Amino acid sequence: MRQLHTPAAAAAYSSSPDRARKQQPTPAAHKGGPKAIVAAKEHWPSQYEEIGRITGQYSIPRKQVFAVVELGATQFKVSPGDLLVTEKLRNVDVNDRISIRRVLMLGSCHETIIGRPLVPGASVTAAIEEQFQDAKVLIFKKRRRKNSRRLNGHRQDLTSVRIIDIEGITETPQETSGNVAAQQEARAA
């Protein structure tokens, strides 16, 4: 390794052709840096918003639909009546009703809607049932023959969410001019 004692030697070394060849060019997608990535996601809706409180019992309509939603850094496939356990949702309390806006996909028996990246106009209504801590996880580290050991514990904050309703898709098929089943029945008759 070279000894760079003077600023002139350091500048000459950094501008040498061998040094320039080793530097990798940055991809075009990353030239804007992290601020450009954040600016591109500013039009995304927040993951959830509080829309009210539940004061009594609530009913869950039985619909044969599903949605893929993003909560935290995790994606979940949900149906009305499902119970999710996810990382703690901030700024919500038990019995709050929330609307999850980041819907990536909707589906039923008859159709599937895939968002690019989100489905416009879709939302999932949910109720916060419980906020609790997970069981303790022990972290034990030992360096053998060094008389060194360390024991730590961690309890993750979690939120239990009950899915109430999925909006943006119907359970029955939509009547369209391109309905293949209707065209086949018309030909058979």
C-alpha atoms as an extended CHARMM CRD file, in Angstrom:
* protein
*
       189  EXT
         1         1  MET       CA              0.0000000000        0.0000000000        0.0000000000  PROA      1               0.0000000000
         2         2  ARG       CA              1.2340000000        3.4650000000       -0.8700000000  PROA      2               0.0000000000
         3         3  GLN       CA              2.0360000000        5.9930000000        1.7920000000  PROA      3               0.0000000000
         4         4  LEU       CA              0.3130000000        9.2840000000        0.9680000000  PROA      4               0.0000000000
         5         5  HSD       CA              2.1200000000       11.8900000000        3.0420000000  PROA      5               0.0000000000
         6         6  THR       CA              1.3160000000       15.0220000000        1.0660000000  PROA      6               0.0000000000
         7         7  PRO       CA             -1.9670000000       16.3690000000       -0.3340000000  PROA      7               0.0000000000
         8         8  ALA       CA             -0.4110000000       16.4860000000       -3.8110000000  PROA      8               0.0000000000
         9         9  ALA       CA              0.4430000000       12.7740000000       -3.6440000000  PROA      9               0.0000000000
        10        10  ALA       CA             -3.0800000000       11.9500000000       -2.4600000000  PROA      10              0.0000000000
        11        11  ALA       CA             -4.6090000000       13.9700000000       -5.3270000000  PROA      11              0.0000000000
        12        12  ALA       CA             -2.3240000000       12.3230000000       -7.8870000000  PROA      12              0.0000000000
        13        13  TYR       CA             -3.2370000000        8.8720000000       -6.5700000000  PROA      13              0.0000000000
        14        14  SER       CA             -6.9960000000        9.5140000000       -6.6360000000  PROA      14              0.0000000000
        15        15  SER       CA             -6.8550000000       10.8550000000      -10.2130000000  PROA      15              0.0000000000
        16        16  SER       CA             -4.6720000000        8.0460000000      -11.5780000000  PROA      16              0.0000000000
        17        17  PRO       CA             -6.1590000000        5.9620000000      -14.4490000000  PROA      17              0.0000000000
        18        18  ASP       CA             -6.0080000000        2.7420000000      -12.4120000000  PROA      18              0.0000000000
        19        19  ARG       CA             -8.0200000000        4.3140000000       -9.6150000000  PROA      19              0.0000000000
        20        20  ALA       CA            -10.6240000000        5.7770000000      -12.0110000000  PROA      20              0.0000000000
        21        21  ARG       CA            -11.1910000000        2.3850000000      -13.6420000000  PROA      21              0.0000000000
        22        22  LYS       CA            -12.0750000000        0.7580000000      -10.2970000000  PROA      22              0.0000000000
        23        23  GLN       CA            -14.8180000000        3.2530000000       -9.4330000000  PROA      23              0.0000000000
        24        24  GLN       CA            -18.2280000000        1.9830000000      -10.4690000000  PROA      24              0.0000000000
        25        25  PRO       CA            -20.6350000000        4.4400000000      -12.0890000000  PROA      25              0.0000000000
        26        26  THR       CA            -23.8530000000        5.0410000000      -10.2040000000  PROA      26              0.0000000000
        27        27  PRO       CA            -26.9950000000        3.7110000000      -11.8790000000  PROA      27              0.0000000000
        28        28  ALA       CA            -29.3740000000        6.2770000000      -13.3630000000  PROA      28              0.0000000000
        29        29  ALA       CA            -32.1100000000        5.3050000000      -10.9000000000  PROA      29              0.0000000000
        30        30  HSD       CA            -29.9560000000        6.2100000000       -7.9120000000  PROA      30              0.0000000000
        31        31  LYS       CA            -28.4920000000        9.4900000000       -9.1850000000  PROA      31              0.0000000000
        32        32  GLY       CA            -31.1750000000       11.5080000000       -7.4060000000  PROA      32              0.0000000000
        33        33  GLY       CA            -30.2900000000        9.9300000000       -4.0920000000  PROA      33              0.0000000000
        34        34  PRO       CA            -32.6700000000        9.0910000000       -1.2790000000  PROA      34              0.0000000000
        35        35  LYS       CA            -34.4990000000       12.4230000000       -1.5900000000  PROA      35              0.0000000000
        36        36  ALA       CA            -35.6050000000       11.5300000000       -5.1230000000  PROA      36              0.0000000000
        37        37  ILE       CA            -36.9730000000        8.1780000000       -3.9340000000  PROA      37              0.0000000000
        38        38  VAL       CA            -38.9100000000        9.8640000000       -1.1220000000  PROA      38              0.0000000000
        39        39  ALA       CA            -40.2680000000       12.4810000000       -3.5200000000  PROA      39              0.0000000000
        40        40  ALA       CA            -41.4990000000        9.7380000000       -5.8640000000  PROA      40              0.0000000000
        41        41  LYS       CA            -43.5240000000        8.1680000000       -3.0170000000  PROA      41              0.0000000000
        42        42  GLU       CA            -45.0550000000       11.4300000000       -1.7550000000  PROA      42              0.0000000000
        43        43  HSD       CA            -48.2250000000       10.8610000000       -3.7850000000  PROA      43              0.0000000000
        44        44  TRP       CA            -48.7970000000        7.5290000000       -1.9990000000  PROA      44              0.0000000000
        45        45  PRO       CA            -51.5100000000        7.6850000000        0.6360000000  PROA      45              0.0000000000
        46        46  SER       CA            -50.6090000000        7.0450000000        4.2530000000  PROA      46              0.0000000000
        47        47  GLN       CA            -50.9120000000        3.4030000000        5.2110000000  PROA      47              0.0000000000
        48        48  TYR       CA            -53.9650000000        3.9490000000        7.3910000000  PROA      48              0.0000000000
        49        49  GLU       CA            -56.1130000000        6.6950000000        8.8400000000  PROA      49              0.0000000000
        50        50  GLU       CA            -58.4890000000        6.7450000000       11.7760000000  PROA      50              0.0000000000
        51        51  ILE       CA            -62.1310000000        7.1400000000       10.6890000000  PROA      51              0.0000000000
        52        52  GLY       CA            -63.9520000000        6.8240000000       14.0070000000  PROA      52              0.0000000000
        53        53  ARG       CA            -64.5070000000        4.7540000000       17.1390000000  PROA      53              0.0000000000
        54        54  ILE       CA            -66.5450000000        1.6200000000       17.7200000000  PROA      54              0.0000000000
        55        55  THR       CA            -68.9360000000        2.0970000000       20.6390000000  PROA      55              0.0000000000
        56        56  GLY       CA            -70.8860000000       -1.1810000000       20.6030000000  PROA      56              0.0000000000
        57        57  GLN       CA            -70.9740000000       -4.4600000000       18.7760000000  PROA      57              0.0000000000
        58        58  TYR       CA            -70.3480000000       -4.4030000000       15.0650000000  PROA      58              0.0000000000
        59        59  SER       CA            -71.3010000000       -6.8230000000       12.3140000000  PROA      59              0.0000000000
        60        60  ILE       CA            -69.0340000000       -8.1380000000        9.6200000000  PROA      60              0.0000000000
        61        61  PRO       CA            -70.6820000000       -8.7940000000        6.2420000000  PROA      61              0.0000000000
        62        62  ARG       CA            -69.7560000000      -12.1880000000        4.7910000000  PROA      62              0.0000000000
        63        63  LYS       CA            -68.3570000000      -11.4160000000        1.3700000000  PROA      63              0.0000000000
        64        64  GLN       CA            -66.3410000000      -13.7570000000       -0.8180000000  PROA      64              0.0000000000
        65        65  VAL       CA            -63.6960000000      -11.1500000000       -1.6080000000  PROA      65              0.0000000000
        66        66  PHE       CA            -60.0750000000      -10.6660000000       -0.6040000000  PROA      66              0.0000000000
        67        67  ALA       CA            -57.4930000000       -7.9110000000       -0.6640000000  PROA      67              0.0000000000
        68        68  VAL       CA            -53.7260000000       -7.6820000000       -0.3760000000  PROA      68              0.0000000000
        69        69  VAL       CA            -52.8510000000       -4.7410000000        1.8740000000  PROA      69              0.0000000000
        70        70  GLU       CA            -49.6060000000       -3.2660000000        3.1440000000  PROA      70              0.0000000000
        71        71  LEU       CA            -49.3050000000       -2.5500000000        6.8670000000  PROA      71              0.0000000000
        72        72  GLY       CA            -45.8990000000       -1.5510000000        8.1390000000  PROA      72              0.0000000000
        73        73  ALA       CA            -43.3250000000       -3.3600000000        6.0310000000  PROA      73              0.0000000000
        74        74  THR       CA            -45.5260000000       -6.4580000000        5.5970000000  PROA      74              0.0000000000
        75        75  GLN       CA            -48.1340000000       -7.4240000000        3.0190000000  PROA      75              0.0000000000
        76        76  PHE       CA            -51.2050000000       -9.3850000000        4.1420000000  PROA      76              0.0000000000
        77        77  LYS       CA            -53.9140000000      -11.2270000000        2.2100000000  PROA      77              0.0000000000
        78        78  VAL       CA            -57.1390000000      -10.4020000000        4.0670000000  PROA      78              0.0000000000
        79        79  SER       CA            -60.8830000000      -11.1710000000        3.8920000000  PROA      79              0.0000000000
        80        80  PRO       CA            -63.7420000000       -9.7370000000        5.9840000000  PROA      80              0.0000000000
        81        81  GLY       CA            -63.5670000000      -11.2750000000        9.4600000000  PROA      81              0.0000000000
        82        82  ASP       CA            -59.8200000000      -12.0110000000        9.4310000000  PROA      82              0.0000000000
        83        83  LEU       CA            -57.6560000000      -11.1830000000       12.4410000000  PROA      83              0.0000000000
        84        84  LEU       CA            -54.1980000000       -9.7480000000       11.7210000000  PROA      84              0.0000000000
        85        85  VAL       CA            -51.3450000000       -9.4680000000       14.1800000000  PROA      85              0.0000000000
        86        86  THR       CA            -48.9370000000       -6.8340000000       12.9140000000  PROA      86              0.0000000000
        87        87  GLU       CA            -46.2490000000       -4.5520000000       14.2800000000  PROA      87              0.0000000000
        88        88  LYS       CA            -47.5570000000       -1.7640000000       16.4840000000  PROA      88              0.0000000000
        89        89  LEU       CA            -49.6490000000        0.8270000000       14.6700000000  PROA      89              0.0000000000
        90        90  ARG       CA            -48.8800000000        4.2860000000       16.0270000000  PROA      90              0.0000000000
        91        91  ASN       CA            -51.5010000000        6.8930000000       16.9960000000  PROA      91              0.0000000000
        92        92  VAL       CA            -54.4270000000        4.4590000000       17.3040000000  PROA      92              0.0000000000
        93        93  ASP       CA            -56.1930000000        3.0620000000       20.3490000000  PROA      93              0.0000000000
        94        94  VAL       CA            -58.2850000000       -0.0220000000       21.0440000000  PROA      94              0.0000000000
        95        95  ASN       CA            -61.7820000000        0.1690000000       19.4270000000  PROA      95              0.0000000000
        96        96  ASP       CA            -60.6370000000        2.6650000000       16.7900000000  PROA      96              0.0000000000
        97        97  ARG       CA            -61.9330000000        2.1170000000       13.2800000000  PROA      97              0.0000000000
        98        98  ILE       CA            -59.2550000000        2.6230000000       10.6270000000  PROA      98              0.0000000000
        99        99  SER       CA            -59.2240000000        2.6960000000        6.8570000000  PROA      99              0.0000000000
       100       100  ILE       CA            -56.2560000000        0.9850000000        5.2090000000  PROA      100             0.0000000000
       101       101  ARG       CA            -55.4580000000        2.8350000000        1.9830000000  PROA      101             0.0000000000
       102       102  ARG       CA            -52.5130000000        0.8530000000        0.6250000000  PROA      102             0.0000000000
       103       103  VAL       CA            -54.4200000000       -1.8530000000       -1.2310000000  PROA      103             0.0000000000
       104       104  LEU       CA            -52.1640000000       -3.6760000000       -3.7000000000  PROA      104             0.0000000000
       105       105  MET       CA            -54.6850000000       -6.1810000000       -5.0720000000  PROA      105             0.0000000000
       106       106  LEU       CA            -58.4150000000       -6.9940000000       -4.8900000000  PROA      106             0.0000000000
       107       107  GLY       CA            -60.0720000000      -10.2580000000       -5.8490000000  PROA      107             0.0000000000
       108       108  SER       CA            -63.3120000000      -12.2190000000       -5.8850000000  PROA      108             0.0000000000
       109       109  CYS       CA            -64.5060000000      -15.4480000000       -7.4820000000  PROA      109             0.0000000000
       110       110  HSD       CA            -65.1230000000      -13.6510000000      -10.7660000000  PROA      110             0.0000000000
       111       111  GLU       CA            -62.4450000000      -11.0010000000      -11.1370000000  PROA      111             0.0000000000
       112       112  THR       CA            -59.0640000000       -9.8360000000       -9.8910000000  PROA      112             0.0000000000
       113       113  ILE       CA            -57.8300000000       -6.2490000000       -9.8410000000  PROA      113             0.0000000000
       114       114  ILE       CA            -54.0700000000       -5.7450000000       -9.5780000000  PROA      114             0.0000000000
       115       115  GLY       CA            -52.7820000000       -2.2980000000       -8.6460000000  PROA      115             0.0000000000
       116       116  ARG       CA            -49.8260000000       -0.6240000000      -10.2900000000  PROA      116             0.0000000000
       117       117  PRO       CA            -48.6850000000       -0.3060000000       -7.4780000000  PROA      117             0.0000000000
       118       118  LEU       CA            -51.9790000000        0.5630000000       -5.7090000000  PROA      118             0.0000000000
       119       119  VAL       CA            -55.6280000000       -0.0330000000       -6.6530000000  PROA      119             0.0000000000
       120       120  PRO       CA            -57.2580000000        3.4040000000       -7.0690000000  PROA      120             0.0000000000
       121       121  GLY       CA            -60.3470000000        3.9880000000       -4.9290000000  PROA      121             0.0000000000
       122       122  ALA       CA            -59.9320000000        0.7990000000       -2.8920000000  PROA      122             0.0000000000
       123       123  SER       CA            -59.8670000000        0.6870000000        0.8890000000  PROA      123             0.0000000000
       124       124  VAL       CA            -60.1330000000       -1.8560000000        3.6830000000  PROA      124             0.0000000000
       125       125  THR       CA            -62.0000000000       -0.9810000000        6.8790000000  PROA      125             0.0000000000
       126       126  ALA       CA            -60.6300000000       -2.5240000000       10.0690000000  PROA      126             0.0000000000
       127       127  ALA       CA            -61.0200000000       -2.2830000000       13.8390000000  PROA      127             0.0000000000
       128       128  ILE       CA            -58.1940000000       -2.2330000000       16.3800000000  PROA      128             0.0000000000
       129       129  GLU       CA            -58.9150000000       -5.0480000000       18.8440000000  PROA      129             0.0000000000
       130       130  GLU       CA            -55.8180000000       -5.1520000000       21.0360000000  PROA      130             0.0000000000
       131       131  GLN       CA            -52.3710000000       -3.6880000000       21.5130000000  PROA      131             0.0000000000
       132       132  PHE       CA            -50.0120000000       -6.0180000000       23.3330000000  PROA      132             0.0000000000
       133       133  GLN       CA            -46.4590000000       -7.2970000000       23.6040000000  PROA      133             0.0000000000
       134       134  ASP       CA            -45.2180000000      -10.5580000000       22.1420000000  PROA      134             0.0000000000
       135       135  ALA       CA            -43.6040000000      -13.2390000000       24.2930000000  PROA      135             0.0000000000
       136       136  LYS       CA            -40.0650000000      -12.5410000000       25.4150000000  PROA      136             0.0000000000
       137       137  VAL       CA            -37.3090000000      -13.5330000000       23.0330000000  PROA      137             0.0000000000
       138       138  LEU       CA            -33.9740000000      -14.2520000000       24.7090000000  PROA      138             0.0000000000
       139       139  ILE       CA            -30.7740000000      -13.1880000000       22.9960000000  PROA      139             0.0000000000
       140       140  PHE       CA            -27.8220000000      -15.1180000000       24.4220000000  PROA      140             0.0000000000
       141       141  LYS       CA            -24.3140000000      -14.4600000000       23.1730000000  PROA      141             0.0000000000
       142       142  LYS       CA            -21.2800000000      -16.3440000000       24.4040000000  PROA      142             0.0000000000
       143       143  ARG       CA            -17.6360000000      -16.2050000000       23.4720000000  PROA      143             0.0000000000
       144       144  ARG       CA            -16.1870000000      -19.5590000000       24.3820000000  PROA      144             0.0000000000
       145       145  ARG       CA            -13.1030000000      -19.8250000000       26.5470000000  PROA      145             0.0000000000
       146       146  LYS       CA            -13.2170000000      -16.0690000000       27.2440000000  PROA      146             0.0000000000
       147       147  ASN       CA            -15.4950000000      -16.0950000000       30.3050000000  PROA      147             0.0000000000
       148       148  SER       CA            -17.7790000000      -13.7520000000       28.3590000000  PROA      148             0.0000000000
       149       149  ARG       CA            -21.5280000000      -14.1390000000       28.0260000000  PROA      149             0.0000000000
       150       150  ARG       CA            -24.4260000000      -11.7760000000       27.6050000000  PROA      150             0.0000000000
       151       151  LEU       CA            -28.1950000000      -12.3580000000       27.9980000000  PROA      151             0.0000000000
       152       152  ASN       CA            -30.7140000000       -9.8330000000       26.7220000000  PROA      152             0.0000000000
       153       153  GLY       CA            -34.4780000000      -10.0470000000       26.3310000000  PROA      153             0.0000000000
       154       154  HSD       CA            -36.8150000000       -8.3540000000       23.8470000000  PROA      154             0.0000000000
       155       155  ARG       CA            -40.6020000000       -8.0310000000       23.6860000000  PROA      155             0.0000000000
       156       156  GLN       CA            -42.0410000000       -6.7560000000       20.4030000000  PROA      156             0.0000000000
       157       157  ASP       CA            -45.0200000000       -4.3660000000       20.4900000000  PROA      157             0.0000000000
       158       158  LEU       CA            -47.8810000000       -5.7730000000       18.3800000000  PROA      158             0.0000000000
       159       159  THR       CA            -51.3650000000       -4.7020000000       17.3100000000  PROA      159             0.0000000000
       160       160  SER       CA            -54.3150000000       -7.0090000000       16.6750000000  PROA      160             0.0000000000
       161       161  VAL       CA            -56.5370000000       -5.8030000000       13.7940000000  PROA      161             0.0000000000
       162       162  ARG       CA            -59.9480000000       -7.2470000000       12.7430000000  PROA      162             0.0000000000
       163       163  ILE       CA            -60.9120000000       -6.7400000000        9.0880000000  PROA      163             0.0000000000
       164       164  ILE       CA            -64.5040000000       -5.4490000000        8.8060000000  PROA      164             0.0000000000
       165       165  ASP       CA            -65.1010000000       -4.6170000000        5.1490000000  PROA      165             0.0000000000
       166       166  ILE       CA            -63.3660000000       -4.4270000000        1.7620000000  PROA      166             0.0000000000
       167       167  GLU       CA            -64.4310000000       -1.6650000000       -0.6320000000  PROA      167             0.0000000000
       168       168  GLY       CA            -63.5820000000       -1.3390000000       -4.3030000000  PROA      168             0.0000000000
       169       169  ILE       CA            -64.7790000000       -4.7010000000       -5.6370000000  PROA      169             0.0000000000
       170       170  THR       CA            -68.1400000000       -6.4540000000       -5.7990000000  PROA      170             0.0000000000
       171       171  GLU       CA            -68.8270000000      -10.0720000000       -5.0230000000  PROA      171             0.0000000000
       172       172  THR       CA            -71.0020000000      -10.6080000000       -8.1120000000  PROA      172             0.0000000000
       173       173  PRO       CA            -69.5300000000      -10.4580000000      -11.6240000000  PROA      173             0.0000000000
       174       174  GLN       CA            -69.6790000000       -7.1780000000      -13.5000000000  PROA      174             0.0000000000
       175       175  GLU       CA            -71.7490000000       -7.1730000000      -16.6880000000  PROA      175             0.0000000000
       176       176  THR       CA            -69.4710000000       -6.2240000000      -19.5680000000  PROA      176             0.0000000000
       177       177  SER       CA            -69.6830000000       -6.5210000000      -23.3200000000  PROA      177             0.0000000000
       178       178  GLY       CA            -66.6870000000       -8.8600000000      -23.2530000000  PROA      178             0.0000000000
       179       179  ASN       CA            -68.3400000000      -11.4530000000      -20.9740000000  PROA      179             0.0000000000
       180       180  VAL       CA            -67.1740000000      -14.7600000000      -22.4650000000  PROA      180             0.0000000000
       181       181  ALA       CA            -69.7550000000      -16.9260000000      -20.6770000000  PROA      181             0.0000000000
       182       182  ALA       CA            -72.6730000000      -14.8330000000      -22.0060000000  PROA      182             0.0000000000
       183       183  GLN       CA            -71.2800000000      -14.9920000000      -25.5420000000  PROA      183             0.0000000000
       184       184  GLN       CA            -70.9700000000      -18.7840000000      -25.3650000000  PROA      184             0.0000000000
       185       185  GLU       CA            -74.5740000000      -19.1360000000      -24.1300000000  PROA      185             0.0000000000
       186       186  ALA       CA            -75.7840000000      -16.9180000000      -26.9810000000  PROA      186             0.0000000000
       187       187  ARG       CA            -73.9820000000      -19.0890000000      -29.5320000000  PROA      187             0.0000000000
       188       188  ALA       CA            -75.3820000000      -22.2960000000      -28.0520000000  PROA      188             0.0000000000
       189       189  ALA       CA            -78.9890000000      -21.0120000000      -28.2460000000  PROA      189             0.0000000000
